[in-house]
């Protein structure tokens, strides 16, 4: 066994169908009494439900959350929080809405109560991202880690099926890379394996019955575990590639993860055999990379970057950008195999 240092991040987690009803108690538990509720315009209805449950602990609702947290939207939300004298942010939504809460917390240090409605996992991490002049600046600061999280599977019922499934693959990606992380540890590997298993069992059930309560609970439980892994250990090739591709070609976040993951794992497979064995066992397949590719095909998910609008002529540039910013990876990142990986991901071919 390799040596490790494990620093656990603090977070209070409440999990269960109907747990949204405890939102006022959770606001009190983090020592707050004037909550600014954040959401996207599309999730206004869910935010109004939260507002009603908060009663006198409500400061206001702001439905301006947007993908990638543009700086203008962060400024607006910060000003509103200050004008309303809010002493906490309640973010109900996916990674974009929780990201807006983080942008407020980064400046004002008010605590966040996160109520995730996708499987992206931002609620369990101290990582923030703000986009200025087309560039997404990310950073790590424990002030943005939500102080409390309510996981209520009922709130995920309205997440459209395909979004649920690509979001689930996005969560699996956090856990998969966490298993071979440079700063990994046995506790995170246990969580990662269990998180992948829960999602791999829950997602196929959603295809036949998107409103299946038990399947929704399984998936959200998996998302919590995978998000915890993302918050605790460093990521590698897969996440960096998705960040590069997403930022440079404006690609959708969870779909990009879904397509790239099997290929990134195939690339790292020779240097991370124990992790690959555990991932394969969690998804019930002989091989982690090929198994995840087959899983995506079976679930009817996108498997080719060309279907997201990436041009074949862009692949050389994508490869150059990915190589221009060196980072740790279990297998050294080299131009030729990386370019081959991108080609296969572009075509939607089986990973090798
Ligand atoms: P998202 O938050 O952008 O949501 C996508 C859309 O789905 C939005 O319109 C949203 O309102 C809607 N939606 C969400 N939940 C819904 C539900 N239950 N019912 C109906 N509609 C719903 O998508 P995401 O994939 O959750 O988050 C992606 C963003 O989060 C990216 O910008 C990514 O970089 C960031 N992220 C950050 C971290 C981190 O640790 N900082 C982790 C993961 C993702």
Boltz pocket constraint, residues with backbone or C-beta under 6 A from the ligand:
constraints:
  - pocket:
      binder: B
      contacts: [[A, 40], [A, 41], [A, 42], [A, 43], [A, 66], [A, 67], [A, 68], [A, 69], [A, 93], [A, 94], [A, 95], [A, 96], [A, 97], [A, 99], [A, 117], [A, 118], [A, 119], [A, 120], [A, 121], [A, 122], [A, 123], [A, 125], [A, 126], [A, 127], [A, 128], [A, 129], [A, 155], [A, 156], [A, 157], [A, 158], [A, 159], [A, 160], [A, 167], [A, 230], [A, 253], [A, 254]]
      max_distance: 6.0
